[in-house]
Amino acid sequence: MFVRVFLNGESQELPAPATIQTAVEHLGLSDRHLVAELNLEIFPRDAWEKKNLSDGDHLEFIGFVGGGTS
């Protein structure tokens, strides 16, 4: 059984039941500093394992990049 969601704009199937954390692991992003937006709502990292995904959900991950000039 799968759940079909849109991850960063692309249709993906994840094994059900799926959470935001499942999607992070599926994409290989576990070691990154990310923000998760699910259906236009920001979810804190401590909620990722608890928030189940449903068919048709739109999930976006936004990463942070350090840097700058001195």
N, CA, C and O atoms as a printed pandas DataFrame, in Angstrom:
     atom_number atom_name residue_name chain_id  residue_number  x_coord  y_coord  z_coord
0              1         N          MET        A               1    0.842   -1.172    0.000
1              2        CA          MET        A               1    0.000    0.000    0.000
2              3         C          MET        A               1    0.892    1.242    0.000
3              4         O          MET        A               1    1.924    1.275    0.671
4              5         N          PHE        A               2    0.491    2.245   -0.747
5              6        CA          PHE        A               2    1.267    3.465   -0.902
6              7         C          PHE        A               2    0.391    4.683   -0.677
7              8         O          PHE        A               2   -0.835    4.611   -0.756
8              9         N          VAL        A               3    1.042    5.798   -0.397
9             10        CA          VAL        A               3    0.389    7.094   -0.369
10            11         C          VAL        A               3    1.084    7.943   -1.435
11            12         O          VAL        A               3    2.312    7.999   -1.487
12            13         N          ARG        A               4    0.297    8.598   -2.278
13            14        CA          ARG        A               4    0.857    9.425   -3.358
14            15         C          ARG        A               4    0.780   10.888   -2.929
15            16         O          ARG        A               4   -0.296   11.427   -2.667
16            17         N          VAL        A               5    1.968   11.519   -2.865
17            18        CA          VAL        A               5    2.074   12.917   -2.459
18            19         C          VAL        A               5    2.927   13.672   -3.471
19            20         O          VAL        A               5    3.581   13.070   -4.323
20            21         N          PHE        A               6    2.909   14.975   -3.366
21            22        CA          PHE        A               6    3.776   15.812   -4.183
22            23         C          PHE        A               6    4.911   16.298   -3.298
23            24         O          PHE        A               6    4.695   17.096   -2.385
24            25         N          LEU        A               7    6.128   15.816   -3.569
25            26        CA          LEU        A               7    7.317   16.200   -2.820
26            27         C          LEU        A               7    8.108   17.191   -3.644
27            28         O          LEU        A               7    8.618   16.864   -4.716
28            29         N          ASN        A               8    8.206   18.405   -3.134
29            30        CA          ASN        A               8    8.904   19.474   -3.856
30            31         C          ASN        A               8    8.423   19.556   -5.299
31            32         O          ASN        A               8    9.215   19.716   -6.227
32            33         N          GLY        A               9    7.111   19.442   -5.467
33            34        CA          GLY        A               9    6.490   19.616   -6.774
34            35         C          GLY        A               9    6.417   18.385   -7.649
35            36         O          GLY        A               9    5.816   18.440   -8.722
36            37         N          GLU        A              10    7.010   17.272   -7.232
37            38        CA          GLU        A              10    7.002   16.060   -8.047
38            39         C          GLU        A              10    6.176   14.974   -7.379
39            40         O          GLU        A              10    6.279   14.767   -6.170
40            41         N          SER        A              11    5.365   14.288   -8.152
41            42        CA          SER        A              11    4.544   13.200   -7.633
42            43         C          SER        A              11    5.433   12.040   -7.206
43            44         O          SER        A              11    6.297   11.590   -7.959
44            45         N          GLN        A              12    5.206   11.563   -5.977
45            46        CA          GLN        A              12    5.990   10.461   -5.417
46            47         C          GLN        A              12    5.064    9.503   -4.688
47            48         O          GLN        A              12    4.036    9.909   -4.146
48            49         N          GLU        A              13    5.434    8.240   -4.678
49            50        CA          GLU        A              13    4.731    7.242   -3.864
50            51         C          GLU        A              13    5.614    6.873   -2.690
51            52         O          GLU        A              13    6.799    6.581   -2.855
52            53         N          LEU        A              14    5.026    6.889   -1.499
53            54        CA          LEU        A              14    5.725    6.484   -0.286
54            55         C          LEU        A              14    4.982    5.310    0.321
55            56         O          LEU        A              14    3.760    5.226    0.202
56            57         N          PRO        A              15    5.696    4.404    0.969
57            58        CA          PRO        A              15    5.017    3.285    1.635
58            59         C          PRO        A              15    4.092    3.814    2.731
59            60         O          PRO        A              15    4.485    4.664    3.529
60            61         N          ALA        A              16    2.878    3.311    2.760
61            62        CA          ALA        A              16    1.904    3.740    3.777
62            63         C          ALA        A              16    2.006    2.844    5.001
63            64         O          ALA        A              16    2.293    1.656    4.858
64            65         N          PRO        A              17    1.783    3.368    6.190
65            66        CA          PRO        A              17    1.511    4.786    6.460
66            67         C          PRO        A              17    2.799    5.598    6.380
67            68         O          PRO        A              17    3.866    5.112    6.752
68            69         N          ALA        A              18    2.702    6.813    5.902
69            70        CA          ALA        A              18    3.863    7.670    5.720
70            71         C          ALA        A              18    3.703    8.936    6.559
71            72         O          ALA        A              18    2.600    9.450    6.745
72            73         N          THR        A              19    4.830    9.416    7.054
73            74        CA          THR        A              19    4.870   10.662    7.811
74            75         C          THR        A              19    5.830   11.622    7.111
75            76         O          THR        A              19    6.478   11.264    6.127
76            77         N          ILE        A              20    5.907   12.828    7.628
77            78        CA          ILE        A              20    6.897   13.766    7.093
78            79         C          ILE        A              20    8.291   13.172    7.247
79            80         O          ILE        A              20    9.119   13.296    6.345
80            81         N          GLN        A              21    8.557   12.533    8.374
81            82        CA          GLN        A              21    9.868   11.911    8.605
82            83         C          GLN        A              21   10.150   10.816    7.579
83            84         O          GLN        A              21   11.284   10.680    7.119
84            85         N          THR        A              22    9.141   10.040    7.220
85            86        CA          THR        A              22    9.294    9.013    6.191
86            87         C          THR        A              22    9.762    9.639    4.875
87            88         O          THR        A              22   10.639    9.097    4.202
88            89         N          ALA        A              23    9.175   10.775    4.517
89            90        CA          ALA        A              23    9.546   11.457    3.280
90            91         C          ALA        A              23   10.982   11.952    3.339
91            92         O          ALA        A              23   11.709   11.853    2.350
92            93         N          VAL        A              24   11.406   12.486    4.491
93            94        CA          VAL        A              24   12.782   12.949    4.658
94            95         C          VAL        A              24   13.745   11.797    4.420
95            96         O          VAL        A              24   14.734   11.948    3.704
96            97         N          GLU        A              25   13.460   10.651    5.017
97            98        CA          GLU        A              25   14.318    9.483    4.868
98            99         C          GLU        A              25   14.300    8.964    3.431
99           100         O          GLU        A              25   15.339    8.567    2.905
100          101         N          HIS        A              26   13.136    8.965    2.798
101          102        CA          HIS        A              26   12.994    8.513    1.413
102          103         C          HIS        A              26   13.872    9.350    0.475
103          104         O          HIS        A              26   14.457    8.822   -0.471
104          105         N          LEU        A              27   13.957   10.635    0.739
105          106        CA          LEU        A              27   14.748   11.531   -0.105
106          107         C          LEU        A              27   16.217   11.592    0.305
107          108         O          LEU        A              27   17.017   12.244   -0.366
108          109         N          GLY        A              28   16.581   10.923    1.396
109          110        CA          GLY        A              28   17.965   10.930    1.844
110          111         C          GLY        A              28   18.402   12.270    2.420
111          112         O          GLY        A              28   19.553   12.675    2.255
112          113         N          LEU        A              29   17.479   12.961    3.099
113          114        CA          LEU        A              29   17.767   14.294    3.618
114          115         C          LEU        A              29   17.892   14.336    5.141
115          116         O          LEU        A              29   17.842   15.414    5.733
116          117         N          SER        A              30   18.051   13.190    5.773
117          118        CA          SER        A              30   18.039   13.120    7.234
118          119         C          SER        A              30   19.125   13.954    7.899
119          120         O          SER        A              30   18.948   14.403    9.031
120          121         N          ASP        A              31   20.235   14.166    7.224
121          122        CA          ASP        A              31   21.346   14.889    7.833
122          123         C          ASP        A              31   21.339   16.385    7.530
123          124         O          ASP        A              31   22.311   17.074    7.840
124          125         N          ARG        A              32   20.280   16.895    6.941
125          126        CA          ARG        A              32   20.221   18.307    6.544
126          127         C          ARG        A              32   19.356   19.123    7.498
127          128         O          ARG        A              32   18.455   18.595    8.150
128          129         N          HIS        A              33   19.645   20.417    7.565
129          130        CA          HIS        A              33   18.812   21.357    8.314
130          131         C          HIS        A              33   17.695   21.801    7.378
131          132         O          HIS        A              33   17.940   22.486    6.385
132          133         N          LEU        A              34   16.464   21.403    7.702
133          134        CA          LEU        A              34   15.336   21.635    6.814
134          135         C          LEU        A              34   14.152   22.241    7.543
135          136         O          LEU        A              34   14.025   22.153    8.765
136          137         N          VAL        A              35   13.298   22.853    6.758
137          138        CA          VAL        A              35   11.968   23.252    7.193
138          139         C          VAL        A              35   10.999   22.451    6.335
139          140         O          VAL        A              35   11.202   22.308    5.129
140          141         N          ALA        A              36    9.944   21.931    6.959
141          142        CA          ALA        A              36    8.933   21.175    6.219
142          143         C          ALA        A              36    7.645   21.980    6.152
143          144         O          ALA        A              36    7.142   22.474    7.161
144          145         N          GLU        A              37    7.126   22.098    4.936
145          146        CA          GLU        A              37    5.853   22.768    4.711
146          147         C          GLU        A              37    4.898   21.751    4.102
147          148         O          GLU        A              37    5.153   21.219    3.022
148          149         N          LEU        A              38    3.802   21.484    4.799
149          150        CA          LEU        A              38    2.802   20.531    4.335
150          151         C          LEU        A              38    1.506   21.271    4.090
151          152         O          LEU        A              38    0.912   21.821    5.018
152          153         N          ASN        A              39    1.066   21.287    2.841
153          154        CA          ASN        A              39   -0.172   21.969    2.459
154          155         C          ASN        A              39   -0.200   23.400    2.991
155          156         O          ASN        A              39   -1.188   23.848    3.573
156          157         N          LEU        A              40    0.921   24.108    2.773
157          158        CA          LEU        A              40    1.096   25.521    3.121
158          159         C          LEU        A              40    1.193   25.785    4.621
159          160         O          LEU        A              40    1.064   26.934    5.044
160          161         N          GLU        A              41    1.417   24.751    5.438
161          162        CA          GLU        A              41    1.586   24.907    6.875
162          163         C          GLU        A              41    2.969   24.390    7.270
163          164         O          GLU        A              41    3.365   23.291    6.882
164          165         N          ILE        A              42    3.696   25.194    8.045
165          166        CA          ILE        A              42    5.030   24.810    8.512
166          167         C          ILE        A              42    4.888   23.863    9.703
167          168         O          ILE        A              42    4.101   24.107   10.618
168          169         N          PHE        A              43    5.667   22.774    9.673
169          170        CA          PHE        A              43    5.669   21.796   10.762
170          171         C          PHE        A              43    7.045   21.753   11.396
171          172         O          PHE        A              43    8.040   21.589   10.690
172          173         N          PRO        A              44    7.128   21.897   12.728
173          174        CA          PRO        A              44    8.421   21.802   13.400
174          175         C          PRO        A              44    8.944   20.373   13.350
175          176         O          PRO        A              44    8.174   19.419   13.240
176          177         N          ARG        A              45   10.247   20.243   13.430
177          178        CA          ARG        A              45   10.895   18.933   13.301
178          179         C          ARG        A              45   10.359   17.917   14.307
179          180         O          ARG        A              45   10.252   16.735   13.980
180          181         N          ASP        A              46   10.024   18.347   15.513
181          182        CA          ASP        A              46    9.545   17.386   16.512
182          183         C          ASP        A              46    8.151   16.844   16.195
183          184         O          ASP        A              46    7.684   15.931   16.876
184          185         N          ALA        A              47    7.480   17.382   15.182
185          186        CA          ALA        A              47    6.164   16.893   14.766
186          187         C          ALA        A              47    6.229   15.991   13.535
187          188         O          ALA        A              47    5.215   15.416   13.141
188          189         N          TRP        A              48    7.400   15.861   12.928
189          190        CA          TRP        A              48    7.520   15.134   11.662
190          191         C          TRP        A              48    7.140   13.670   11.782
191          192         O          TRP        A              48    6.522   13.121   10.869
192          193         N          GLU        A              49    7.492   13.027   12.883
193          194        CA          GLU        A              49    7.177   11.601   13.041
194          195         C          GLU        A              49    5.705   11.368   13.359
195          196         O          GLU        A              49    5.204   10.255   13.199
196          197         N          LYS        A              50    5.018   12.401   13.803
197          198        CA          LYS        A              50    3.617   12.267   14.220
198          199         C          LYS        A              50    2.622   12.631   13.120
199          200         O          LYS        A              50    1.471   12.197   13.162
200          201         N          LYS        A              51    3.052   13.423   12.135
201          202        CA          LYS        A              51    2.130   13.928   11.121
202          203         C          LYS        A              51    2.051   12.966    9.943
203          204         O          LYS        A              51    2.992   12.851    9.157
204          205         N          ASN        A              52    0.924   12.278    9.831
205          206        CA          ASN        A              52    0.701   11.345    8.727
206          207         C          ASN        A              52    0.391   12.091    7.436
207          208         O          ASN        A              52   -0.252   13.141    7.444
208          209         N          LEU        A              53    0.861   11.530    6.334
209          210        CA          LEU        A              53    0.589   12.092    5.016
210          211         C          LEU        A              53   -0.601   11.383    4.390
211          212         O          LEU        A              53   -0.841   10.202    4.639
212          213         N          SER        A              54   -1.345   12.128    3.570
213          214        CA          SER        A              54   -2.509   11.587    2.867
214          215         C          SER        A              54   -2.323   11.759    1.367
215          216         O          SER        A              54   -1.556   12.612    0.919
216          217         N          ASP        A              55   -3.034   10.942    0.596
217          218        CA          ASP        A              55   -2.988   11.079   -0.857
218          219         C          ASP        A              55   -3.280   12.520   -1.255
219          220         O          ASP        A              55   -4.228   13.134   -0.766
220          221         N          GLY        A              56   -2.448   13.050   -2.150
221          222        CA          GLY        A              56   -2.650   14.391   -2.676
222          223         C          GLY        A              56   -2.011   15.502   -1.864
223          224         O          GLY        A              56   -2.070   16.663   -2.268
224          225         N          ASP        A              57   -1.396   15.177   -0.722
225          226        CA          ASP        A              57   -0.720   16.205    0.064
226          227         C          ASP        A              57    0.424   16.816   -0.728
227          228         O          ASP        A              57    1.039   16.162   -1.570
228          229         N          HIS        A              58    0.696   18.088   -0.439
229          230        CA          HIS        A              58    1.822   18.800   -1.043
230          231         C          HIS        A              58    2.831   19.084    0.057
231          232         O          HIS        A              58    2.551   19.832    0.993
232          233         N          LEU        A              59    4.007   18.481   -0.063
233          234        CA          LEU        A              59    5.061   18.594    0.937
234          235         C          LEU        A              59    6.287   19.220    0.294
235          236         O          LEU        A              59    6.789   18.745   -0.725
236          237         N          GLU        A              60    6.756   20.290    0.909
237          238        CA          GLU        A              60    7.946   20.985    0.421
238          239         C          GLU        A              60    8.992   20.981    1.523
239          240         O          GLU        A              60    8.668   21.189    2.692
240          241         N          PHE        A              61   10.240   20.747    1.156
241          242        CA          PHE        A              61   11.360   20.857    2.080
242          243         C          PHE        A              61   12.230   22.024    1.633
243          244         O          PHE        A              61   12.588   22.146    0.462
244          245         N          ILE        A              62   12.556   22.872    2.590
245          246        CA          ILE        A              62   13.384   24.032    2.323
246          247         C          ILE        A              62   14.648   23.883    3.152
247          248         O          ILE        A              62   14.580   23.723    4.371
248          249         N          GLY        A              63   15.800   23.936    2.498
249          250        CA          GLY        A              63   17.077   23.777    3.177
250          251         C          GLY        A              63   17.775   25.108    3.392
251          252         O          GLY        A              63   17.491   26.099    2.720
252          253         N          PHE        A              64   18.690   25.103    4.339
253          254        CA          PHE        A              64   19.457   26.293    4.663
254          255         C          PHE        A              64   20.898   26.112    4.203
255          256         O          PHE        A              64   21.477   25.032    4.322
256          257         N          VAL        A              65   21.450   27.172    3.687
257          258        CA          VAL        A              65   22.842   27.154    3.234
258          259         C          VAL        A              65   23.562   28.292    3.944
259          260         O          VAL        A              65   23.122   29.442    3.912
260          261         N          GLY        A              66   24.670   27.953    4.580
261          262        CA          GLY        A              66   25.462   28.979    5.244
262          263         C          GLY        A              66   26.449   29.593    4.277
263          264         O          GLY        A              66   26.728   29.045    3.211
264          265         N          GLY        A              67   26.957   30.712    4.658
265          266        CA          GLY        A              67   27.967   31.341    3.822
266          267         C          GLY        A              67   27.883   32.851    3.926
267          268         O          GLY        A              67   27.206   33.400    4.796
268          269         N          GLY        A              68   28.557   33.480    3.058
269          270        CA          GLY        A              68   28.576   34.939    3.057
270          271         C          GLY        A              68   29.978   35.430    2.813
271          272         O          GLY        A              68   30.879   34.653    2.497
272          273         N          THR        A              69   30.151   36.711    2.959
273          274        CA          THR        A              69   31.460   37.301    2.756
274          275         C          THR        A              69   31.937   37.899    4.055
275          276         O          THR        A              69   31.148   38.219    4.944
276          277         N          SER        A              70   33.232   38.044    4.149
277          278        CA          SER        A              70   33.791   38.618    5.379
278          279         C          SER        A              70   34.264   40.024    5.152
279          280         O          SER        A              70   34.763   40.664    6.077
